[in-house]
Amino acid sequence: MEESLKRLLKNSYSPYSGFKVAAICLMKDGKSFGGVNVENASYGATICAERVAITSAIASGYKKGDFSRLYIMCDSERIASSCFMCRQVINEFFDREDEITLYSNDGDKETYLVKDLCPYPFGSSDLK
């Protein structure tokens, strides 16, 4: 997965921050979807790699419960975690026991469960 993430990083559109991010969603049926961060001069229009990968799977017909794992790499020697907007989307589509693996660009990695990255989730039950 590490080499696939490194190749995908090259597709990042990050002219403003220079901070490239790649993500790959693995589905329960074995199919995968990649995503990269896509920045915009209007910063609020920027979308993170994690959300690109997840929404690509959704656009291809996958549903909540079809997701298995998520792999994320930043173009940095440090491991960086997902922003809270991405964590909210991860929490929406992944099971609480699913694994999220974070990589640095030099191969260091850390793996977390969704429930550890999102300890106090906001979900559909909160809307009632």
GIPEMO-V824795 format. One record per residue. N is the residue number from 1. PSI is psi in whole degrees, 0 to 359 (999 if undefined). Layout:
BEGIN
((N/PSI) (N/PSI))
END
This chain:
BEGIN
((1/326) (2/315) (3/322) (4/319) (5/319) (6/319) (7/319) (8/327) (9/328) (10/340) (11/354) (12/139) (13/95) (14/57) (15/342) (16/313) (17/332) (18/8) (19/99) (20/140) (21/139) (22/148) (23/146) (24/124) (25/131) (26/129) (27/162) (28/335) (29/4) (30/346) (31/153) (32/157) (33/130) (34/157) (35/155) (36/160) (37/142) (38/106) (39/167) (40/148) (41/330) (42/96) (43/327) (44/341) (45/357) (46/145) (47/139) (48/157) (49/320) (50/315) (51/328) (52/313) (53/314) (54/313) (55/333) (56/319) (57/316) (58/316) (59/337) (60/4) (61/359) (62/156) (63/169) (64/134) (65/346) (66/350) (67/146) (68/306) (69/161) (70/133) (71/135) (72/136) (73/133) (74/150) (75/70) (76/154) (77/348) (78/148) (79/131) (80/145) (81/165) (82/148) (83/168) (84/333) (85/317) (86/321) (87/323) (88/317) (89/319) (90/314) (91/328) (92/322) (93/338) (94/154) (95/155) (96/334) (97/0) (98/152) (99/141) (100/122) (101/126) (102/132) (103/147) (104/170) (105/354) (106/14) (107/352) (108/146) (109/155) (110/140) (111/135) (112/156) (113/152) (114/318) (115/336) (116/326) (117/335) (118/70) (119/336) (120/75) (121/151) (122/121) (123/189) (124/329) (125/338) (126/346) (127/0) (128/999))
END
